[in-house]
């Protein structure tokens, strides 16, 4: 597998190692490892019965080849994306998570989902459509990555300005792509009072309109983002449950979550560890049985063992194995990003 290049040179250096780990936790391929041929680096692996769609879903897959002696024979990867890449890459702003990492975190989390329940549409590539929640949604990168792969995206975000920017972008993007859609913004009421605002949009990539070719088999997509504190996520969404919760936690460098539960002056709580200890039990209650929680965080501020303990105390089972410890990578001198995935036991 040829790994896609990254504009971020630090991420590009570490992407092949994470690609090996991603293959190990999401597929049944044998012995994935970094390898070089003619001065070009690849990720090599063995497979008796290969599912090309499983490779196409890898976050960094650019191309696939079968080795035939000293030659490489191209293997066509099927189309598994429901939306165009530019949905995820157009927006640029300070603090935006690398898009390739967002896709990786989403993929390894969704691969662990074992929820049952009502029948879901089957996406191109043969997987089920899932409901994905990002309870710290920011400007919606995770939700856009979910749409890219055909999943519904839901979010909670304390910064109303960020939600407004996401809403403006999505409306403009869908209009320019000439995709059939409906967008709406409205207050959220509980027990007769307004507790936040909701931006909701539904799009139909499987319906052809002027200038747009329908993607055969693509289901309707829903995105719904509510304003509010992540620790109020369960109250905001009420009885709704999710197959996967995927979020990039604050790194403790700049944390803008503001609520009365911060310090006495009302400033934001700058401790990601304290925030996660309060929020993870809330998120765990929003998962369907068999669902999965995936969190990226700064390992300089919270150890993996401590985060695993928080997940376990919330009734979640952390995914074990050495491959899960290969995702740690440097972002800058003050941030070493890692990820953890934990499952809610199926009843």
Protein Blocks (a to p, Z undefined) as FASTA:
>chain_A
ZZdddfblklmmmmmmmmmmmmmmmmccehiacddeehiacdddddfbacfklmmmpmkl
mbdcddehjaccddddddfbfbdfklmmmpgcehiacfklmmmmmmmmmmmpccecjddd
ddehiiacdddddfblonolmmmmmmmnopacddddfblmlmmmmmmmmmmmmmmnopac
ddddddddeehiafbdcddddddfkbccehiacdehiacddddddeddfklmmmmnomac
cfbdcddddehlaccbdcfklcfnopacfbfklmmmmmmmmmmmmpcehiacdddddfkl
ocfklmmmmmmmnopacdedjklmmmgccfblmbccdddddddddZZ
